[in-house]
Amino acid sequence: MNDQAAHRADVRIDLAAIRHNVGTLSDRARRSGARTMAVLKSDGYGHGASAVASAALRSGAEWLGVASIAEALQLRADGVEAPVLCWLYLREDDIAAAVSAGVDLSVSSSRELNAVVEAVGAVGGPARIHLKIDTGLHRNGALPEDWGRLVEEAAKAEADGSVEVFAVWSHLACADEPGHPSIDMQAQRFRLAHQQAVDAGLRPLRHLANSAALLTRPDLHFDMVRPGIALYGLDPVPQAGAHDLRPAMTFRSTVVLTKRIQAGEAVSYGHVWVAPAETNLALVPVGYADGVPRSLSGRMSVWLRGKRRPVVGKVCMDQLVVCCDDDEVEEGDEVVLFGPGDDGEPTVAEWAREVGTIHYEIVTGMYRPRVSRTLVAEEAA
């Protein structure tokens, strides 16, 4: 790979992998009669929201989902015309700008509904809204005891021409644990909430399934599914079998210095690693300021000159050291910190297991000032 930008490190985004993943996921959805909303929050999980949007819309997605109005408006500024749902906004956010840009808005309370209606009064409308019911995750969404009132108010606002109630939706707490009893409990609450909306004279679509539910619960696909992490080739339910997903992100750097040290010499802060024999070292100019968790010190390896090699000593803010034994390496050699794993290189999933987190956190943390992003669009092999 010779397209690396002149940065300390680079994340390479394989858009062909994203297209493959979207195609695979949307095919599953279509078999259930469902549309696909590609979730692009946090700059496309660190992959680049607008580039991912383009790839997703070419490959079977019809909708896009983001967490903030700023994210939605950036997509519009980048020329994305597809339907976009935004579900988390502040009182101070420019709701009128979202309405004017044709962004769908989630509504979880009377206050939010009133704010949307007020924005419509300022810029014209109607605004298209998705009513969110809290079925048990207890983050956003209206509680069941408040749902009836919200539905009635939304029906009135629709009759007045201020809004169009497009959908009822919710989010699952434990879909990544197939068989967890909360899944069926939340699904039943969701069905009841949708029926209340229908009984109030509304005709909303339904969407509930995230990546994990899309892959394991076709009965919960309803009218639309909302894959997020799976779009990027990272499996939320690997325990449920292979799902033909291709990781899209590769994290790379280069060797900037080599040296040979004697047996008994120690490396990096604290001298926690001591060379057992004379050995070659390679210095790589990335550290915890660039997305390499310091907690991986002594527990990680990189791919360098065709093999895995251990990182020795503590990961520093700006650099780490690789033990190469007696193998010769050179300045300028590419170092892969994680990738798809096809050649044996470390993967995001391995990092997450070692750190005790989820792969979501690793990839969304890769958007950093000293890390460039390279988009690669050629077809995957």
C-alpha positions, 0 to 999 in steps of 0.5 A: 500500500503506497497511498499513505499520506505524509502523516505520523499515522493513517487510517485507510478506509476501504469503501468497497468493503463498506459497499459489500457490508451494506449490500449484505445487510440490506439483502437481509432486510429486503427478505423481510420487506424492510428498508435499510437506514445506514447509521453514520453518527460520530463521523461514520464511526470514525470512517468518514460520514459523507464517504460512507453515506455515498457508498451505502446509498449506492449499495442498498441503503435508502436512509441515513441516521445521525445523532446530531443536527450538526451531523445532518446538516454537514451531510446536506452541505456535502450534497447528500439528498437522501432522507436523514434522521437525527435523534438527539438534539439540544434546546440550543440547536438550530432545529429550524435549520434542520427542518428547512434542510428536510432532516427528519427529527426524532421526538421523545417528549411534548417539549421536543414536539413543541420545539419542532412545531415552533421551528416549522412556524419560523421556516415553513413545513411540515416537518417529518418526525419519528416518535420514539418510545422508551421500551426499556433502554431508558435513555431517550424516548417517551416512557409508556405512561407518557406515550399516549399524551405524546401520540395525541399531541402529535396526531393533532400537530399532524392534523394542523399541518405542522408535522408528518408522523412518519414512524414510531421507533425504539432501540434495543438494550441487549440485542448483542446477547441473542436470547436475552429476555429483554429483547422480546419484552422490548419488542412487545412494548414496541408493538403496543406503542405502535398500535396506540399510534395507529388507534390515534389515527396515525399511520407510522412505519416502524423501526427497531432493529440495530445491527445485532437484531438485523443479523439475529432477529428477522422478526424484528425487522419491521419496516426499516432496520438501522445497522451501525457497526456492521456497516463497517465490517465489525460484527456485534454478534460473532457468537451467532456465527459468521455474517460475511462482513469485511472490516473497512478500517486499517490503521497504519504508520511507518518505521522512523528509526531502527537500532540494535541494542545489547542483551540486558538493555531496557526499553521505554518508560519504567524499563518494564521490558529488558532485552533477553538477547541482542536485538533489533528495534523499530521505532514507530511514531504513534502512541496514545495521543494517536489512538493506541491505548496505553493499556495495550503496553506489553500486550500488543503486536504489529504487522511489519515485514510480513509477520507479527512483532511484539510492541515492547516497553510502555506505549508512549504519547507519541511513539512505540517500540517494536522488537524485531529480534535479528530480522532486518527492518528499515526506516520507511517500512509500513507498520499495520497496527490493525486491519481486516486480519486477512494476512494475519495482522492484528484486528480491532476486535483483538484490541477491544478484547485486550483493552476490555472494551468494544470495537465501536470505541476503538474505531470511533476514537481514530479521528485525531489531528495527527492521523490522516484518513485515506479513502480507497474505492477500488473493488474488494477482491 
